[in-house]
């Protein structure tokens, strides 16, 4: 099976590396947003100049881009994937996208004689390079089974969460909980610092009580030292994911009052010019921005 990938950023680079290590020929889109790809080329990867050029050479193509607008552009543009798909090929969307958009794109891919899985990832770029991502797959069992040999090269856990669109639905639920917890923790850390609470004491008390968990683990270094590198995920991307969650829930008529508050807090940080900072930086930024 020949594999293509569009989006060789922090996550996509790790995916590409492990697909190659797994023995699959790889074609990647030549794009200025890619991470350095010299190591991938050394392992035998080739490059296509357009999404369509990549699609025309492969049996399975992985999308690892920012969100729904980028997925739609890559698939439906003048030199996009859909126009050049080989019949029977598989599109695996590992991006974080809106379920409604996923349904539209999957229908277009099906009309072109190919198949679609939405397979967004949890965990971080470190796990992408280690080949231990978790993915949440929506789509038909038979299509997942066909794609599984490739997916196994870069994952530790593959959860089949339902029909098409349910992968992205579950990812948005997951990211809302994960990012929401970190936003609450970061705001508390910022207020503790402003009040002169010793940061080690703050961490120790939370770790022994109701504040223990992944959010504290991921923010611990930032709280104690100001080093935000443990979670290399931009605050602007966090805002995007929270707003995707709000849109998804709003479309179904559900409540998203708490998500609205998280969105407002993060949006203020982005509006203040810190969108490219990593999420752990919220431990200091929420305090500063709120005081401006």
C-alpha positions in Angstrom: 0.0 0.0 0.0 1.4 3.4 -1.0 0.7 6.1 1.5 0.4 9.9 1.1 0.3 12.6 3.7 -0.7 16.2 3.5 0.4 18.3 6.5 3.9 17.5 7.8 3.8 19.8 10.8 4.6 18.8 14.4 2.2 15.9 14.4 2.3 15.0 10.8 6.1 14.7 10.8 5.9 12.0 13.4 3.2 10.2 11.6 5.2 10.3 8.3 8.4 9.1 10.1 6.6 6.1 11.5 4.8 5.2 8.3 8.2 5.0 6.6 9.7 3.0 9.5 6.8 0.7 9.1 7.9 -0.1 5.5 5.3 1.8 3.5 6.3 4.0 0.5 5.3 7.6 1.3 4.5 10.6 -0.8 4.1 13.9 1.0 2.9 17.3 -0.1 5.7 19.8 -0.6 4.5 22.8 1.5 6.2 25.7 3.2 4.3 24.9 6.4 6.1 21.5 6.7 8.7 20.8 9.4 12.1 20.0 7.9 11.8 16.8 5.9 15.4 15.9 5.2 15.1 12.8 7.5 12.0 11.7 5.7 13.6 12.0 2.3 16.6 10.1 3.5 14.2 7.3 4.4 12.8 7.2 0.9 9.9 9.7 1.0 9.0 11.6 -2.2 7.1 14.8 -2.7 4.2 16.0 -4.7 3.7 19.6 -5.7 -0.1 19.6 -5.2 -2.6 17.6 -3.1 -3.9 16.1 -6.3 -0.4 15.0 -7.3 0.0 13.2 -4.0 -3.5 11.6 -4.3 -2.8 10.3 -7.8 0.2 8.2 -6.6 -1.2 6.5 -3.4 -3.8 4.1 -2.1 -4.3 5.8 1.3 -3.9 9.5 2.0 -3.6 11.0 5.5 -4.7 14.6 6.1 -3.1 16.2 9.1 -4.0 19.9 8.7 -5.4 22.6 11.0 -9.2 22.2 10.7 -12.2 22.0 8.5 -11.5 25.0 6.2 -8.0 23.5 5.4 -9.4 20.0 4.9 -12.1 21.2 2.6 -9.5 23.3 0.6 -7.2 20.3 0.3 -9.9 18.0 -0.9 -12.0 20.2 -3.2 -9.6 22.8 -4.6 -8.7 23.0 -8.3 -5.6 20.8 -7.7 -7.2 19.0 -4.8 -7.3 15.4 -3.7 -10.8 14.4 -4.8 -10.2 15.2 -8.5 -7.2 12.8 -8.5 -8.2 10.0 -6.2 -7.6 6.5 -7.4 -10.8 4.4 -7.3 -11.0 2.4 -4.0 -8.5 4.5 -2.2 -8.9 5.7 1.4 -8.8 9.2 2.8 -7.9 9.3 6.5 -8.6 12.7 8.1 -6.5 13.0 11.2 -7.2 16.7 11.6 -9.6 18.2 14.2 -12.6 19.1 12.2 -16.4 19.8 12.5 -18.5 16.6 12.1 -20.9 18.4 9.7 -18.0 19.2 7.4 -16.7 15.7 7.7 -20.1 14.3 6.5 -20.0 16.6 3.5 -16.4 15.7 2.6 -17.0 12.0 3.0 -20.0 12.2 0.6 -17.8 13.9 -2.0 -15.1 11.3 -1.6 -17.6 8.5 -1.9 -19.0 10.0 -5.0 -15.5 9.8 -6.4 -15.4 6.1 -5.8 -13.2 6.2 -2.6 -13.7 5.8 1.1 -13.3 8.0 4.2 -12.4 7.7 7.8 -12.3 10.5 10.3 -9.4 9.6 12.7 -8.4 12.5 14.9 -5.5 12.1 17.3 -5.1 12.5 21.0 -1.7 13.0 22.7 1.1 15.3 21.5 3.9 15.6 19.0 6.2 13.6 21.3 3.9 10.6 21.0 3.6 11.2 17.3 7.3 10.7 16.9 7.3 7.8 19.2 4.5 6.1 17.3 2.2 6.0 20.3 -0.7 8.3 19.3 -4.3 7.4 20.2 -6.8 7.8 17.3 -10.5 8.0 17.4 -12.0 6.5 14.3 -15.4 7.1 12.7 -16.4 5.1 9.7 -17.1 1.6 8.4 -15.4 -1.3 10.1 -14.2 -2.8 6.7 -12.5 0.5 5.8 -10.8 0.7 9.1 -9.6 -2.9 8.8 -8.1 -2.1 5.4 -6.4 1.0 6.8 -5.3 -0.6 10.0 -1.8 -1.8 8.9 -0.8 1.8 8.1 -2.5 3.3 11.2 -0.8 0.7 13.4 2.6 2.2 12.5 2.0 5.5 14.4 -0.6 4.5 17.1 -0.7 2.8 20.5 -4.5 2.7 20.6 -7.1 2.8 17.9 -10.7 3.3 19.2 -13.5 2.7 16.7 -16.0 5.2 18.1 -18.8 4.9 15.6 -20.0 5.9 12.2 -18.5 8.7 10.0 -18.2 11.9 12.0 -18.1 10.3 15.4 -14.3 10.4 15.4 -14.4 14.2 15.2 -17.3 14.4 17.5 -15.4 12.4 20.2 -12.2 14.5 19.6 -14.1 17.7 20.2 -15.6 16.3 23.4 -12.1 15.2 24.5 -10.4 18.5 23.7 -13.1 20.5 25.4 -12.6 18.5 28.6 -8.8 18.5 28.3 -8.4 22.2 27.3 -11.2 23.3 29.7 -9.4 21.6 32.6 -6.1 23.3 31.6 -7.8 26.7 31.3 -9.3 26.4 34.8 -6.0 25.2 36.2 -4.0 28.0 34.4 -6.4 30.7 35.7 -6.1 29.4 39.2 -2.3 29.3 38.9 -2.2 32.9 37.6 -4.3 34.1 40.5 -2.2 32.2 43.0 0.9 33.8 41.6 -0.7 37.2 41.8 -1.5 36.7 45.4 2.0 35.6 46.3 1.2 31.9 46.8 4.4 29.8 46.6 4.1 27.9 43.3 5.5 24.6 44.7 3.0 24.7 47.5 0.2 25.4 45.0 1.2 22.4 42.9 1.7 20.1 46.0 -1.7 20.9 47.5 -3.5 20.4 44.2 -1.6 17.1 43.5 -2.8 15.7 46.8 -6.4 16.7 46.3 -9.0 17.4 43.7 -6.6 19.2 41.4 -4.5 16.0 40.6 -4.6 14.8 37.0 -3.5 15.4 33.5 -4.1 19.1 33.5 -1.8 19.6 36.5 0.8 17.3 35.0 0.9 19.2 31.8 1.1 22.6 33.4 3.4 21.8 36.3 6.6 22.9 34.6 5.0 26.2 33.5 3.6 26.9 36.9 7.0 26.2 38.6 9.5 27.6 36.1 7.6 29.5 33.4 8.7 26.9 30.8 5.7 26.3 28.5 7.3 23.6 26.3 5.6 20.5 27.7 2.5 21.0 25.6 3.6 22.3 22.2 0.0 23.3 21.2 -0.7 26.9 20.2 -3.3 28.9 22.2 -4.9 29.9 18.9 -5.5 26.2 18.1 -7.0 25.7 21.5 -9.4 28.5 20.9 -10.3 26.9 17.5 -11.0 23.6 19.1 -13.2 25.1 21.9 -15.1 27.1 19.3 -15.6 24.0 17.1 -17.0 22.3 20.2 -19.4 25.2 20.8 -20.5 25.2 17.2 -21.1 21.4 17.2 -23.1 21.5 20.5 -25.0 24.6 19.3 -26.0 22.9 16.1 -27.7 20.3 18.2 -29.4 22.7 20.6 -27.3 21.7 23.6 -25.9 23.9 26.4 -22.4 25.2 26.1 -22.4 27.9 28.8 -19.2 26.7 30.4 -17.5 26.4 27.0 -18.5 30.0 26.3 -16.6 31.2 29.4 -13.5 29.1 28.4 -13.7 30.5 24.9 -13.9 34.1 26.2 -10.9 33.7 28.4 -8.7 32.1 25.8 -9.9 34.6 23.1 -8.8 37.5 25.2 -5.3 36.0 25.3 -5.3 35.5 21.5 -6.6 39.0 20.9 -3.7 40.4 23.1 -1.2 38.9 20.6 -0.4 35.6 22.3 -2.0 33.1 19.9 1.3 31.5 18.9 2.3 30.8 22.5 1.8 27.3 23.8 -1.1 26.5 26.0 0.9 26.2 29.3 1.8 29.9 29.0 -1.8 30.5 30.0 -0.6 30.0 33.6 0.9 33.5 33.4 -1.0 35.1 30.5 -4.5 34.7 32.0 -3.4 36.8 35.0 -1.7 39.5 32.9 -4.4 39.8 30.2 -7.2 40.0 32.7 -5.5 42.9 34.4 -5.0 44.9 31.2 
